[in-house]
């Protein structure tokens, strides 16, 4: 079984753990074993938070440098900070703040490594939809829109619906749908 | 069959319960905190009778579990690695006395460290106490080892340590299990003072008995399939072999599988103590050199006594600090392979990216107190009234008060008080009246504050102690405290008010205040300062009581006060330095500080702090 390595990054409080849960569940629903690593404790108090997820037959939970197939970042700087994990031909999905992404100084590296990046201001979109905490669902929309996404759009959506707390379910789905549509249009 | 995507700590909980654990005690501490809540969850979902408790500290947890283990029951206590220091007194003695049932001590290590004071290696504590230790490499194995630890303990009547690293505790993996029940023995305590209350003469005999047990277990560890094993091919000599245990084992295994390296054998030591001498000897004989990969100290490496053959930390090949991340292990391995003239592995990754990222000068994200955190208000008031004090503090979220200049020391659990009395005496000896303000959280105070406070009162120390009472053990994930009176399983216990405990320690000055009201807090701190200085004064205790904003969102901020920053703000930086709320940010576009609405908690406390009066209700 081929291993797929994900790294998810952001700041404490942005909902990285939910993002991780959704992707893991998508794999588990296809009968693929999953091993992941989470950040708990002091680092959760506003620090950089990274979560690793590996699907397939693996023994260890951390993704090595240059071996991540997907990097999903809920914040631009956290995307840059974790750039080294991305494999050649890897894919980067990022919540862009409005600055051009990637920065000019980073662009040649991404091109050389044939890394494709998809940036969408999912945080702003979530805020406009009155769901400031749903940026994570928005980023999943960007991920679902990828032609090389390992899970079907409908499956990701159904998993978000299943794992969302009831009071956030409708908003999470709305943000997911909006971002999926915008990312597909790009 | 049931299925779940469990945290490693959940897998440990599952393994303990499947192993028939009847009693589980714990004091929270990253990375161990989720084990007991996961036990509680399984006890409810599987309809079990296992007794659970949040104990007031790790020693209390171990003693309580130990009593069950000498009543013929199966018991476990869970803690972080530095918690085992607190419980060390019990552990050393329990090893001699042994058990009649089973006792498993789960002590979780934190290589990195990510959320601890030290990177100490629990396996060395096991060696010091002379008890067996198991070192799982991932959650799946942690579940199996939890069961194995209980069985070993019962069979050899000895406490057994399970030592998962943080990458086991906080890894997640998919699990399935069949319905099970916990059917253990009823409590029977057979009196035997020569064992359970042994005097030194009998301790000598117990020590001998312990050594005999270890010799037997060492032999068992020589042939513990799946836990201690190697993949040597018969009659083959190897230029290099790897000896690894715990998380580094799983990393090496994945690395070799990925790069299809079958030329380097691995000796896995998931049960490194008592050391499986025969198995190790066999492996060493077949290899010209061996590289030891273990976290975080040198345990296996010490036991492999051939210094010429063994590479590791002592030979300078493996870093002596920090986590053995997969990238570190890949680098170490390739370095050794090249040294020995063996083909290195193809390691992916592009070296130039590190430099590229470094040059981006990304903002350093240090952890901060949450927006709306009541501790922030407390530290602000403390700094205002006692700017020249030595600020002794302690372990918890409030250690982050150092960002506001309100924390000068953080030694260990309880030292907020004991270092305050120590500083007082050190300066008083020279005739210097050094102001000292100690801060400590409610849970930490129950954990190890009282002995220090009794000592300080008894010996005439003088300082202000601010107990930061937020009704929870916040940093480790909101476990209840004795003051809350809610027990581990959610049932109601007897609540013990902090002020009664403080009064019981002999303190005469006790005031309770809501720190959100900075004015009153400031007035009380001035009163406390006067009490400390007055001839018949002494220690002054202020209980700053306000619920944690994360644990009790609605109760913590009953009235939302949205704020805004007016043009009166001249960007003096005072609020950033002294208040350090992440929701107050300098905005270059408008030329002064502004409010980040998406993270502001609307607590309104900041309207009380700006010297220009520029932060106002919107």
Boltz contact constraints between the chains, C-beta under 6 A:
constraints:
  - contact:
      token1: [A, 24]
      token2: [B, 5]
      max_distance: 6.0
  - contact:
      token1: [A, 28]
      token2: [B, 174]
      max_distance: 6.0
  - contact:
      token1: [A, 33]
      token2: [B, 174]
      max_distance: 6.0
  - contact:
      token1: [A, 34]
      token2: [B, 174]
      max_distance: 6.0
  - contact:
      token1: [A, 35]
      token2: [B, 173]
      max_distance: 6.0
  - contact:
      token1: [A, 36]
      token2: [B, 172]
      max_distance: 6.0
  - contact:
      token1: [A, 37]
      token2: [B, 171]
      max_distance: 6.0
  - contact:
      token1: [A, 38]
      token2: [B, 170]
      max_distance: 6.0
  - contact:
      token1: [A, 40]
      token2: [B, 30]
      max_distance: 6.0
  - contact:
      token1: [A, 40]
      token2: [B, 170]
      max_distance: 6.0
  - contact:
      token1: [A, 41]
      token2: [B, 30]
      max_distance: 6.0
  - contact:
      token1: [A, 41]
      token2: [B, 115]
      max_distance: 6.0
  - contact:
      token1: [A, 42]
      token2: [B, 115]
      max_distance: 6.0
  - contact:
      token1: [A, 42]
      token2: [B, 367]
      max_distance: 6.0
  - contact:
      token1: [A, 45]
      token2: [B, 367]
      max_distance: 6.0
  - contact:
      token1: [A, 46]
      token2: [B, 367]
      max_distance: 6.0
  - contact:
      token1: [A, 46]
      token2: [B, 368]
      max_distance: 6.0
  - contact:
      token1: [A, 46]
      token2: [B, 582]
      max_distance: 6.0
  - contact:
      token1: [A, 47]
      token2: [B, 365]
      max_distance: 6.0
  - contact:
      token1: [A, 47]
      token2: [B, 367]
      max_distance: 6.0
  - contact:
      token1: [A, 48]
      token2: [B, 365]
      max_distance: 6.0
  - contact:
      token1: [A, 58]
      token2: [B, 254]
      max_distance: 6.0
  - contact:
      token1: [A, 59]
      token2: [B, 138]
      max_distance: 6.0
  - contact:
      token1: [A, 59]
      token2: [B, 250]
      max_distance: 6.0
  - contact:
      token1: [A, 59]
      token2: [B, 253]
      max_distance: 6.0
  - contact:
      token1: [A, 59]
      token2: [B, 254]
      max_distance: 6.0
  - contact:
      token1: [A, 60]
      token2: [B, 250]
      max_distance: 6.0
  - contact:
      token1: [A, 60]
      token2: [B, 251]
      max_distance: 6.0
  - contact:
      token1: [A, 60]
      token2: [B, 254]
      max_distance: 6.0
  - contact:
      token1: [A, 61]
      token2: [B, 167]
      max_distance: 6.0
  - contact:
      token1: [A, 61]
      token2: [B, 171]
      max_distance: 6.0
  - contact:
      token1: [A, 62]
      token2: [B, 326]
      max_distance: 6.0
  - contact:
      token1: [A, 64]
      token2: [B, 326]
      max_distance: 6.0
  - contact:
      token1: [A, 64]
      token2: [B, 327]
      max_distance: 6.0
  - contact:
      token1: [A, 65]
      token2: [B, 327]
      max_distance: 6.0
  - contact:
      token1: [A, 65]
      token2: [B, 349]
      max_distance: 6.0
  - contact:
      token1: [A, 66]
      token2: [B, 348]
      max_distance: 6.0
  - contact:
      token1: [A, 66]
      token2: [B, 349]
      max_distance: 6.0
  - contact:
      token1: [A, 67]
      token2: [B, 348]
      max_distance: 6.0
  - contact:
      token1: [A, 77]
      token2: [B, 362]
      max_distance: 6.0
  - contact:
      token1: [A, 80]
      token2: [B, 360]
      max_distance: 6.0
  - contact:
      token1: [A, 80]
      token2: [B, 362]
      max_distance: 6.0
  - contact:
      token1: [A, 81]
      token2: [B, 362]
      max_distance: 6.0
  - contact:
      token1: [A, 83]
      token2: [B, 353]
      max_distance: 6.0
  - contact:
      token1: [A, 83]
      token2: [B, 357]
      max_distance: 6.0
  - contact:
      token1: [A, 84]
      token2: [B, 353]
      max_distance: 6.0
  - contact:
      token1: [A, 109]
      token2: [B, 356]
      max_distance: 6.0
  - contact:
      token1: [A, 132]
      token2: [B, 598]
      max_distance: 6.0
